[in-house]
């Protein structure tokens, strides 16, 4: 089973640093956040898929997910 890490807040300062370091380290992330434009830019840069959600306290599941970083 493929394991995924969901990084919510990926477009913020810390989240974008984490996403870039994950890319360098060969980790697989799913980027998540509220800012659609920034999310798609970071997704293009890193090659990670993204999920947009603008609702506070949202939850979503991805098959095989083991860890959610919020």
VENTA-V334401 format. One record per backbone hydrogen bond with DSSP energy under -0.5 kcal/mol. CO is the residue of the C=O (numbers start at 0). NH is the residue of the N-H. Records with the same first field share a line. If there is no record, write none. Layout:
CO: NH  NH
This chain:
3: 65  66
4: 6  29
5: 7  68
6: 9  31
8: 11
11: 15
12: 16
13: 17
14: 18
15: 19
16: 20
17: 21
18: 22
19: 23
20: 24
21: 25  26
22: 25
26: 28
27: 4
28: 48
29: 6
30: 50
31: 8  9
32: 52
33: 35
34: 38
35: 39
36: 40
37: 41
38: 42
39: 43
40: 44
41: 45
42: 46
48: 30
50: 32
54: 57
61: 64
63: 3
66: 5
67: 69
68: 7
